[in-house]
């Protein structure tokens, strides 16, 4: 039985993300100490949740009509944007810089986002998606 496109994209994106995440956590821990470790670890958690939600929405909207798919995608996008902004606000308000290093968080989040997108693009290019071609009857 073949795996779904979303699961193939997930596996393809998780590998480079975990590799980059492990390197980032180690580097931030060495450079910034305990607060760097927590910042990098938190960034990995946030990036994983953000992109897994994207693949989940893609999976549940597979058989919907295009208008419903677009509505669900827009709702998902704005909900993720809202909650990410709320999370970053709460992070700035309720944690100290000595607990969670902001530089480690930001740098790790950027590196993980690039790794995830790169892995997802590489996996997408390997998918065997067949699109219907127009008939050549004239």
Phi and psi in radians as a Rosetta constraint file:
Dihedral C 1 N 2 CA 2 C 2 CIRCULARHARMONIC -1.453 0.35
Dihedral N 2 CA 2 C 2 N 3 CIRCULARHARMONIC 2.623 0.35
Dihedral C 2 N 3 CA 3 C 3 CIRCULARHARMONIC -1.400 0.35
Dihedral N 3 CA 3 C 3 N 4 CIRCULARHARMONIC 2.734 0.35
Dihedral C 3 N 4 CA 4 C 4 CIRCULARHARMONIC -1.244 0.35
Dihedral N 4 CA 4 C 4 N 5 CIRCULARHARMONIC 2.794 0.35
Dihedral C 4 N 5 CA 5 C 5 CIRCULARHARMONIC -1.024 0.35
Dihedral N 5 CA 5 C 5 N 6 CIRCULARHARMONIC -0.709 0.35
Dihedral C 5 N 6 CA 6 C 6 CIRCULARHARMONIC -1.119 0.35
Dihedral N 6 CA 6 C 6 N 7 CIRCULARHARMONIC -0.705 0.35
Dihedral C 6 N 7 CA 7 C 7 CIRCULARHARMONIC -1.207 0.35
Dihedral N 7 CA 7 C 7 N 8 CIRCULARHARMONIC -0.604 0.35
Dihedral C 7 N 8 CA 8 C 8 CIRCULARHARMONIC -1.167 0.35
Dihedral N 8 CA 8 C 8 N 9 CIRCULARHARMONIC -0.702 0.35
Dihedral C 8 N 9 CA 9 C 9 CIRCULARHARMONIC -1.137 0.35
Dihedral N 9 CA 9 C 9 N 10 CIRCULARHARMONIC -0.684 0.35
Dihedral C 9 N 10 CA 10 C 10 CIRCULARHARMONIC -1.092 0.35
Dihedral N 10 CA 10 C 10 N 11 CIRCULARHARMONIC -0.847 0.35
Dihedral C 10 N 11 CA 11 C 11 CIRCULARHARMONIC -1.110 0.35
Dihedral N 11 CA 11 C 11 N 12 CIRCULARHARMONIC -0.735 0.35
Dihedral C 11 N 12 CA 12 C 12 CIRCULARHARMONIC -1.145 0.35
Dihedral N 12 CA 12 C 12 N 13 CIRCULARHARMONIC -0.532 0.35
Dihedral C 12 N 13 CA 13 C 13 CIRCULARHARMONIC -1.492 0.35
Dihedral N 13 CA 13 C 13 N 14 CIRCULARHARMONIC -0.541 0.35
Dihedral C 13 N 14 CA 14 C 14 CIRCULARHARMONIC -1.196 0.35
Dihedral N 14 CA 14 C 14 N 15 CIRCULARHARMONIC -0.650 0.35
Dihedral C 14 N 15 CA 15 C 15 CIRCULARHARMONIC -1.001 0.35
Dihedral N 15 CA 15 C 15 N 16 CIRCULARHARMONIC -1.027 0.35
Dihedral C 15 N 16 CA 16 C 16 CIRCULARHARMONIC -1.154 0.35
Dihedral N 16 CA 16 C 16 N 17 CIRCULARHARMONIC -0.514 0.35
Dihedral C 16 N 17 CA 17 C 17 CIRCULARHARMONIC -1.174 0.35
Dihedral N 17 CA 17 C 17 N 18 CIRCULARHARMONIC -0.747 0.35
Dihedral C 17 N 18 CA 18 C 18 CIRCULARHARMONIC -1.210 0.35
Dihedral N 18 CA 18 C 18 N 19 CIRCULARHARMONIC -0.612 0.35
Dihedral C 18 N 19 CA 19 C 19 CIRCULARHARMONIC -1.144 0.35
Dihedral N 19 CA 19 C 19 N 20 CIRCULARHARMONIC -0.870 0.35
Dihedral C 19 N 20 CA 20 C 20 CIRCULARHARMONIC -1.127 0.35
Dihedral N 20 CA 20 C 20 N 21 CIRCULARHARMONIC -0.656 0.35
Dihedral C 20 N 21 CA 21 C 21 CIRCULARHARMONIC -1.098 0.35
Dihedral N 21 CA 21 C 21 N 22 CIRCULARHARMONIC -0.758 0.35
Dihedral C 21 N 22 CA 22 C 22 CIRCULARHARMONIC -1.112 0.35
Dihedral N 22 CA 22 C 22 N 23 CIRCULARHARMONIC -0.730 0.35
Dihedral C 22 N 23 CA 23 C 23 CIRCULARHARMONIC -1.140 0.35
Dihedral N 23 CA 23 C 23 N 24 CIRCULARHARMONIC -0.749 0.35
Dihedral C 23 N 24 CA 24 C 24 CIRCULARHARMONIC -1.147 0.35
Dihedral N 24 CA 24 C 24 N 25 CIRCULARHARMONIC -0.727 0.35
Dihedral C 24 N 25 CA 25 C 25 CIRCULARHARMONIC -1.098 0.35
Dihedral N 25 CA 25 C 25 N 26 CIRCULARHARMONIC -0.772 0.35
Dihedral C 25 N 26 CA 26 C 26 CIRCULARHARMONIC -1.117 0.35
Dihedral N 26 CA 26 C 26 N 27 CIRCULARHARMONIC -0.800 0.35
Dihedral C 26 N 27 CA 27 C 27 CIRCULARHARMONIC -1.134 0.35
Dihedral N 27 CA 27 C 27 N 28 CIRCULARHARMONIC -0.737 0.35
Dihedral C 27 N 28 CA 28 C 28 CIRCULARHARMONIC -1.211 0.35
Dihedral N 28 CA 28 C 28 N 29 CIRCULARHARMONIC -0.584 0.35
Dihedral C 28 N 29 CA 29 C 29 CIRCULARHARMONIC -1.164 0.35
Dihedral N 29 CA 29 C 29 N 30 CIRCULARHARMONIC -0.745 0.35
Dihedral C 29 N 30 CA 30 C 30 CIRCULARHARMONIC -1.168 0.35
Dihedral N 30 CA 30 C 30 N 31 CIRCULARHARMONIC -0.764 0.35
Dihedral C 30 N 31 CA 31 C 31 CIRCULARHARMONIC -1.341 0.35
Dihedral N 31 CA 31 C 31 N 32 CIRCULARHARMONIC -0.676 0.35
Dihedral C 31 N 32 CA 32 C 32 CIRCULARHARMONIC -2.058 0.35
Dihedral N 32 CA 32 C 32 N 33 CIRCULARHARMONIC -0.086 0.35
Dihedral C 32 N 33 CA 33 C 33 CIRCULARHARMONIC 1.413 0.35
Dihedral N 33 CA 33 C 33 N 34 CIRCULARHARMONIC -2.626 0.35
Dihedral C 33 N 34 CA 34 C 34 CIRCULARHARMONIC -1.090 0.35
Dihedral N 34 CA 34 C 34 N 35 CIRCULARHARMONIC -0.684 0.35
Dihedral C 34 N 35 CA 35 C 35 CIRCULARHARMONIC -1.179 0.35
Dihedral N 35 CA 35 C 35 N 36 CIRCULARHARMONIC -0.572 0.35
Dihedral C 35 N 36 CA 36 C 36 CIRCULARHARMONIC -1.170 0.35
Dihedral N 36 CA 36 C 36 N 37 CIRCULARHARMONIC -0.673 0.35
Dihedral C 36 N 37 CA 37 C 37 CIRCULARHARMONIC -1.064 0.35
Dihedral N 37 CA 37 C 37 N 38 CIRCULARHARMONIC -0.860 0.35
Dihedral C 37 N 38 CA 38 C 38 CIRCULARHARMONIC -1.137 0.35
Dihedral N 38 CA 38 C 38 N 39 CIRCULARHARMONIC -0.667 0.35
Dihedral C 38 N 39 CA 39 C 39 CIRCULARHARMONIC -1.113 0.35
Dihedral N 39 CA 39 C 39 N 40 CIRCULARHARMONIC -0.794 0.35
Dihedral C 39 N 40 CA 40 C 40 CIRCULARHARMONIC -1.191 0.35
Dihedral N 40 CA 40 C 40 N 41 CIRCULARHARMONIC -0.683 0.35
Dihedral C 40 N 41 CA 41 C 41 CIRCULARHARMONIC -1.151 0.35
Dihedral N 41 CA 41 C 41 N 42 CIRCULARHARMONIC -0.734 0.35
Dihedral C 41 N 42 CA 42 C 42 CIRCULARHARMONIC -1.136 0.35
Dihedral N 42 CA 42 C 42 N 43 CIRCULARHARMONIC -0.670 0.35
Dihedral C 42 N 43 CA 43 C 43 CIRCULARHARMONIC -1.097 0.35
Dihedral N 43 CA 43 C 43 N 44 CIRCULARHARMONIC -0.705 0.35
Dihedral C 43 N 44 CA 44 C 44 CIRCULARHARMONIC -1.111 0.35
Dihedral N 44 CA 44 C 44 N 45 CIRCULARHARMONIC -0.722 0.35
Dihedral C 44 N 45 CA 45 C 45 CIRCULARHARMONIC -1.106 0.35
Dihedral N 45 CA 45 C 45 N 46 CIRCULARHARMONIC -0.793 0.35
Dihedral C 45 N 46 CA 46 C 46 CIRCULARHARMONIC -1.120 0.35
Dihedral N 46 CA 46 C 46 N 47 CIRCULARHARMONIC -0.800 0.35
Dihedral C 46 N 47 CA 47 C 47 CIRCULARHARMONIC -1.133 0.35
Dihedral N 47 CA 47 C 47 N 48 CIRCULARHARMONIC -0.733 0.35
Dihedral C 47 N 48 CA 48 C 48 CIRCULARHARMONIC -1.092 0.35
Dihedral N 48 CA 48 C 48 N 49 CIRCULARHARMONIC -0.799 0.35
Dihedral C 48 N 49 CA 49 C 49 CIRCULARHARMONIC -1.071 0.35
Dihedral N 49 CA 49 C 49 N 50 CIRCULARHARMONIC -0.789 0.35
Dihedral C 49 N 50 CA 50 C 50 CIRCULARHARMONIC -1.020 0.35
Dihedral N 50 CA 50 C 50 N 51 CIRCULARHARMONIC -0.830 0.35
Dihedral C 50 N 51 CA 51 C 51 CIRCULARHARMONIC -1.423 0.35
Dihedral N 51 CA 51 C 51 N 52 CIRCULARHARMONIC -0.508 0.35
Dihedral C 51 N 52 CA 52 C 52 CIRCULARHARMONIC -1.178 0.35
Dihedral N 52 CA 52 C 52 N 53 CIRCULARHARMONIC -0.645 0.35
Dihedral C 52 N 53 CA 53 C 53 CIRCULARHARMONIC -1.058 0.35
Dihedral N 53 CA 53 C 53 N 54 CIRCULARHARMONIC -0.709 0.35
Dihedral C 53 N 54 CA 54 C 54 CIRCULARHARMONIC -1.032 0.35
Dihedral N 54 CA 54 C 54 N 55 CIRCULARHARMONIC -0.817 0.35
Dihedral C 54 N 55 CA 55 C 55 CIRCULARHARMONIC -1.192 0.35
Dihedral N 55 CA 55 C 55 N 56 CIRCULARHARMONIC -0.603 0.35
Dihedral C 55 N 56 CA 56 C 56 CIRCULARHARMONIC -1.118 0.35
Dihedral N 56 CA 56 C 56 N 57 CIRCULARHARMONIC -0.780 0.35
Dihedral C 56 N 57 CA 57 C 57 CIRCULARHARMONIC -1.097 0.35
Dihedral N 57 CA 57 C 57 N 58 CIRCULARHARMONIC -0.676 0.35
Dihedral C 57 N 58 CA 58 C 58 CIRCULARHARMONIC -1.085 0.35
Dihedral N 58 CA 58 C 58 N 59 CIRCULARHARMONIC -0.707 0.35
Dihedral C 58 N 59 CA 59 C 59 CIRCULARHARMONIC -1.189 0.35
Dihedral N 59 CA 59 C 59 N 60 CIRCULARHARMONIC -0.756 0.35
Dihedral C 59 N 60 CA 60 C 60 CIRCULARHARMONIC -1.335 0.35
Dihedral N 60 CA 60 C 60 N 61 CIRCULARHARMONIC -0.323 0.35
Dihedral C 60 N 61 CA 61 C 61 CIRCULARHARMONIC -1.691 0.35
Dihedral N 61 CA 61 C 61 N 62 CIRCULARHARMONIC 0.161 0.35
Dihedral C 61 N 62 CA 62 C 62 CIRCULARHARMONIC -0.985 0.35
Dihedral N 62 CA 62 C 62 N 63 CIRCULARHARMONIC -0.752 0.35
Dihedral C 62 N 63 CA 63 C 63 CIRCULARHARMONIC -1.803 0.35
Dihedral N 63 CA 63 C 63 N 64 CIRCULARHARMONIC 0.240 0.35
Dihedral C 63 N 64 CA 64 C 64 CIRCULARHARMONIC -1.504 0.35
Dihedral N 64 CA 64 C 64 N 65 CIRCULARHARMONIC 2.807 0.35
Dihedral C 64 N 65 CA 65 C 65 CIRCULARHARMONIC -1.245 0.35
Dihedral N 65 CA 65 C 65 N 66 CIRCULARHARMONIC 2.808 0.35
Dihedral C 65 N 66 CA 66 C 66 CIRCULARHARMONIC -1.016 0.35
Dihedral N 66 CA 66 C 66 N 67 CIRCULARHARMONIC -0.630 0.35
Dihedral C 66 N 67 CA 67 C 67 CIRCULARHARMONIC -1.188 0.35
Dihedral N 67 CA 67 C 67 N 68 CIRCULARHARMONIC -0.743 0.35
Dihedral C 67 N 68 CA 68 C 68 CIRCULARHARMONIC -1.157 0.35
Dihedral N 68 CA 68 C 68 N 69 CIRCULARHARMONIC -0.678 0.35
Dihedral C 68 N 69 CA 69 C 69 CIRCULARHARMONIC -1.085 0.35
Dihedral N 69 CA 69 C 69 N 70 CIRCULARHARMONIC -0.779 0.35
Dihedral C 69 N 70 CA 70 C 70 CIRCULARHARMONIC -1.133 0.35
Dihedral N 70 CA 70 C 70 N 71 CIRCULARHARMONIC -0.726 0.35
Dihedral C 70 N 71 CA 71 C 71 CIRCULARHARMONIC -1.090 0.35
Dihedral N 71 CA 71 C 71 N 72 CIRCULARHARMONIC -0.755 0.35
Dihedral C 71 N 72 CA 72 C 72 CIRCULARHARMONIC -1.159 0.35
Dihedral N 72 CA 72 C 72 N 73 CIRCULARHARMONIC -0.707 0.35
Dihedral C 72 N 73 CA 73 C 73 CIRCULARHARMONIC -1.127 0.35
Dihedral N 73 CA 73 C 73 N 74 CIRCULARHARMONIC -0.760 0.35
Dihedral C 73 N 74 CA 74 C 74 CIRCULARHARMONIC -1.150 0.35
Dihedral N 74 CA 74 C 74 N 75 CIRCULARHARMONIC -0.743 0.35
Dihedral C 74 N 75 CA 75 C 75 CIRCULARHARMONIC -1.050 0.35
Dihedral N 75 CA 75 C 75 N 76 CIRCULARHARMONIC -0.784 0.35
Dihedral C 75 N 76 CA 76 C 76 CIRCULARHARMONIC -1.066 0.35
Dihedral N 76 CA 76 C 76 N 77 CIRCULARHARMONIC -0.774 0.35
Dihedral C 76 N 77 CA 77 C 77 CIRCULARHARMONIC -1.073 0.35
Dihedral N 77 CA 77 C 77 N 78 CIRCULARHARMONIC -0.871 0.35
Dihedral C 77 N 78 CA 78 C 78 CIRCULARHARMONIC -1.204 0.35
Dihedral N 78 CA 78 C 78 N 79 CIRCULARHARMONIC -0.597 0.35
Dihedral C 78 N 79 CA 79 C 79 CIRCULARHARMONIC -1.144 0.35
Dihedral N 79 CA 79 C 79 N 80 CIRCULARHARMONIC -0.764 0.35
Dihedral C 79 N 80 CA 80 C 80 CIRCULARHARMONIC -1.131 0.35
Dihedral N 80 CA 80 C 80 N 81 CIRCULARHARMONIC -0.712 0.35
Dihedral C 80 N 81 CA 81 C 81 CIRCULARHARMONIC -1.103 0.35
Dihedral N 81 CA 81 C 81 N 82 CIRCULARHARMONIC -0.771 0.35
Dihedral C 81 N 82 CA 82 C 82 CIRCULARHARMONIC -1.093 0.35
Dihedral N 82 CA 82 C 82 N 83 CIRCULARHARMONIC -0.870 0.35
Dihedral C 82 N 83 CA 83 C 83 CIRCULARHARMONIC -1.211 0.35
Dihedral N 83 CA 83 C 83 N 84 CIRCULARHARMONIC -0.558 0.35
Dihedral C 83 N 84 CA 84 C 84 CIRCULARHARMONIC -1.161 0.35
Dihedral N 84 CA 84 C 84 N 85 CIRCULARHARMONIC -0.765 0.35
Dihedral C 84 N 85 CA 85 C 85 CIRCULARHARMONIC -1.080 0.35
Dihedral N 85 CA 85 C 85 N 86 CIRCULARHARMONIC -0.744 0.35
Dihedral C 85 N 86 CA 86 C 86 CIRCULARHARMONIC -1.094 0.35
Dihedral N 86 CA 86 C 86 N 87 CIRCULARHARMONIC -0.736 0.35
Dihedral C 86 N 87 CA 87 C 87 CIRCULARHARMONIC -1.098 0.35
Dihedral N 87 CA 87 C 87 N 88 CIRCULARHARMONIC -0.799 0.35
Dihedral C 87 N 88 CA 88 C 88 CIRCULARHARMONIC -1.139 0.35
Dihedral N 88 CA 88 C 88 N 89 CIRCULARHARMONIC -0.641 0.35
Dihedral C 88 N 89 CA 89 C 89 CIRCULARHARMONIC -1.097 0.35
Dihedral N 89 CA 89 C 89 N 90 CIRCULARHARMONIC -0.829 0.35
Dihedral C 89 N 90 CA 90 C 90 CIRCULARHARMONIC -1.105 0.35
Dihedral N 90 CA 90 C 90 N 91 CIRCULARHARMONIC -0.665 0.35
Dihedral C 90 N 91 CA 91 C 91 CIRCULARHARMONIC -1.068 0.35
Dihedral N 91 CA 91 C 91 N 92 CIRCULARHARMONIC -0.766 0.35
Dihedral C 91 N 92 CA 92 C 92 CIRCULARHARMONIC -1.233 0.35
Dihedral N 92 CA 92 C 92 N 93 CIRCULARHARMONIC -0.602 0.35
Dihedral C 92 N 93 CA 93 C 93 CIRCULARHARMONIC -1.413 0.35
Dihedral N 93 CA 93 C 93 N 94 CIRCULARHARMONIC -0.665 0.35
Dihedral C 93 N 94 CA 94 C 94 CIRCULARHARMONIC -1.954 0.35
Dihedral N 94 CA 94 C 94 N 95 CIRCULARHARMONIC 0.057 0.35
Dihedral C 94 N 95 CA 95 C 95 CIRCULARHARMONIC -2.213 0.35
Dihedral N 95 CA 95 C 95 N 96 CIRCULARHARMONIC 2.632 0.35
Dihedral C 95 N 96 CA 96 C 96 CIRCULARHARMONIC -1.644 0.35
Dihedral N 96 CA 96 C 96 N 97 CIRCULARHARMONIC 2.772 0.35
Dihedral C 96 N 97 CA 97 C 97 CIRCULARHARMONIC -1.155 0.35
Dihedral N 97 CA 97 C 97 N 98 CIRCULARHARMONIC -0.402 0.35
Dihedral C 97 N 98 CA 98 C 98 CIRCULARHARMONIC -1.346 0.35
Dihedral N 98 CA 98 C 98 N 99 CIRCULARHARMONIC -0.290 0.35
Dihedral C 98 N 99 CA 99 C 99 CIRCULARHARMONIC -1.588 0.35
Dihedral N 99 CA 99 C 99 N 100 CIRCULARHARMONIC -0.865 0.35
Dihedral C 99 N 100 CA 100 C 100 CIRCULARHARMONIC -2.204 0.35
Dihedral N 100 CA 100 C 100 N 101 CIRCULARHARMONIC 2.006 0.35
Dihedral C 100 N 101 CA 101 C 101 CIRCULARHARMONIC -1.294 0.35
Dihedral N 101 CA 101 C 101 N 102 CIRCULARHARMONIC 2.136 0.35
Dihedral C 101 N 102 CA 102 C 102 CIRCULARHARMONIC -1.204 0.35
Dihedral N 102 CA 102 C 102 N 103 CIRCULARHARMONIC -0.676 0.35
Dihedral C 102 N 103 CA 103 C 103 CIRCULARHARMONIC -1.119 0.35
Dihedral N 103 CA 103 C 103 N 104 CIRCULARHARMONIC -0.747 0.35
Dihedral C 103 N 104 CA 104 C 104 CIRCULARHARMONIC -1.114 0.35
Dihedral N 104 CA 104 C 104 N 105 CIRCULARHARMONIC -0.721 0.35
Dihedral C 104 N 105 CA 105 C 105 CIRCULARHARMONIC -1.076 0.35
Dihedral N 105 CA 105 C 105 N 106 CIRCULARHARMONIC -0.887 0.35
Dihedral C 105 N 106 CA 106 C 106 CIRCULARHARMONIC -1.132 0.35
Dihedral N 106 CA 106 C 106 N 107 CIRCULARHARMONIC -0.819 0.35
Dihedral C 106 N 107 CA 107 C 107 CIRCULARHARMONIC -1.133 0.35
Dihedral N 107 CA 107 C 107 N 108 CIRCULARHARMONIC -0.705 0.35
Dihedral C 107 N 108 CA 108 C 108 CIRCULARHARMONIC -1.180 0.35
Dihedral N 108 CA 108 C 108 N 109 CIRCULARHARMONIC -0.721 0.35
Dihedral C 108 N 109 CA 109 C 109 CIRCULARHARMONIC -1.081 0.35
Dihedral N 109 CA 109 C 109 N 110 CIRCULARHARMONIC -0.715 0.35
Dihedral C 109 N 110 CA 110 C 110 CIRCULARHARMONIC -1.149 0.35
Dihedral N 110 CA 110 C 110 N 111 CIRCULARHARMONIC -0.790 0.35
Dihedral C 110 N 111 CA 111 C 111 CIRCULARHARMONIC -1.114 0.35
Dihedral N 111 CA 111 C 111 N 112 CIRCULARHARMONIC -0.718 0.35
Dihedral C 111 N 112 CA 112 C 112 CIRCULARHARMONIC -1.196 0.35
Dihedral N 112 CA 112 C 112 N 113 CIRCULARHARMONIC -0.647 0.35
Dihedral C 112 N 113 CA 113 C 113 CIRCULARHARMONIC -1.099 0.35
Dihedral N 113 CA 113 C 113 N 114 CIRCULARHARMONIC -0.767 0.35
Dihedral C 113 N 114 CA 114 C 114 CIRCULARHARMONIC -1.105 0.35
Dihedral N 114 CA 114 C 114 N 115 CIRCULARHARMONIC -0.722 0.35
Dihedral C 114 N 115 CA 115 C 115 CIRCULARHARMONIC -1.140 0.35
Dihedral N 115 CA 115 C 115 N 116 CIRCULARHARMONIC -0.762 0.35
Dihedral C 115 N 116 CA 116 C 116 CIRCULARHARMONIC -1.078 0.35
Dihedral N 116 CA 116 C 116 N 117 CIRCULARHARMONIC -0.881 0.35
Dihedral C 116 N 117 CA 117 C 117 CIRCULARHARMONIC -1.108 0.35
Dihedral N 117 CA 117 C 117 N 118 CIRCULARHARMONIC -0.687 0.35
Dihedral C 117 N 118 CA 118 C 118 CIRCULARHARMONIC -1.089 0.35
Dihedral N 118 CA 118 C 118 N 119 CIRCULARHARMONIC -0.777 0.35
Dihedral C 118 N 119 CA 119 C 119 CIRCULARHARMONIC -1.155 0.35
Dihedral N 119 CA 119 C 119 N 120 CIRCULARHARMONIC -0.662 0.35
Dihedral C 119 N 120 CA 120 C 120 CIRCULARHARMONIC -1.198 0.35
Dihedral N 120 CA 120 C 120 N 121 CIRCULARHARMONIC -0.698 0.35
Dihedral C 120 N 121 CA 121 C 121 CIRCULARHARMONIC -1.142 0.35
Dihedral N 121 CA 121 C 121 N 122 CIRCULARHARMONIC -0.768 0.35
Dihedral C 121 N 122 CA 122 C 122 CIRCULARHARMONIC -1.080 0.35
Dihedral N 122 CA 122 C 122 N 123 CIRCULARHARMONIC -0.710 0.35
Dihedral C 122 N 123 CA 123 C 123 CIRCULARHARMONIC -1.180 0.35
Dihedral N 123 CA 123 C 123 N 124 CIRCULARHARMONIC -0.683 0.35
Dihedral C 123 N 124 CA 124 C 124 CIRCULARHARMONIC -1.104 0.35
Dihedral N 124 CA 124 C 124 N 125 CIRCULARHARMONIC -0.678 0.35
Dihedral C 124 N 125 CA 125 C 125 CIRCULARHARMONIC -1.176 0.35
Dihedral N 125 CA 125 C 125 N 126 CIRCULARHARMONIC -0.376 0.35
Dihedral C 125 N 126 CA 126 C 126 CIRCULARHARMONIC -1.533 0.35
Dihedral N 126 CA 126 C 126 N 127 CIRCULARHARMONIC -0.236 0.35
Dihedral C 126 N 127 CA 127 C 127 CIRCULARHARMONIC -1.146 0.35
Dihedral N 127 CA 127 C 127 N 128 CIRCULARHARMONIC 2.575 0.35
Dihedral C 127 N 128 CA 128 C 128 CIRCULARHARMONIC -1.780 0.35
Dihedral N 128 CA 128 C 128 N 129 CIRCULARHARMONIC 1.269 0.35
Dihedral C 128 N 129 CA 129 C 129 CIRCULARHARMONIC -1.549 0.35
Dihedral N 129 CA 129 C 129 N 130 CIRCULARHARMONIC 2.283 0.35
Dihedral C 129 N 130 CA 130 C 130 CIRCULARHARMONIC -1.906 0.35
Dihedral N 130 CA 130 C 130 N 131 CIRCULARHARMONIC 2.129 0.35
Dihedral C 130 N 131 CA 131 C 131 CIRCULARHARMONIC -1.821 0.35
Dihedral N 131 CA 131 C 131 N 132 CIRCULARHARMONIC 2.466 0.35
Dihedral C 131 N 132 CA 132 C 132 CIRCULARHARMONIC -1.164 0.35
Dihedral N 132 CA 132 C 132 N 133 CIRCULARHARMONIC 2.298 0.35
Dihedral C 132 N 133 CA 133 C 133 CIRCULARHARMONIC -1.663 0.35
Dihedral N 133 CA 133 C 133 N 134 CIRCULARHARMONIC 2.594 0.35
Dihedral C 133 N 134 CA 134 C 134 CIRCULARHARMONIC -1.132 0.35
Dihedral N 134 CA 134 C 134 N 135 CIRCULARHARMONIC 2.602 0.35
Dihedral C 134 N 135 CA 135 C 135 CIRCULARHARMONIC -1.248 0.35
Dihedral N 135 CA 135 C 135 N 136 CIRCULARHARMONIC 2.605 0.35
Dihedral C 135 N 136 CA 136 C 136 CIRCULARHARMONIC -1.722 0.35
Dihedral N 136 CA 136 C 136 N 137 CIRCULARHARMONIC 0.226 0.35
Dihedral C 136 N 137 CA 137 C 137 CIRCULARHARMONIC -1.233 0.35
Dihedral N 137 CA 137 C 137 N 138 CIRCULARHARMONIC 2.233 0.35
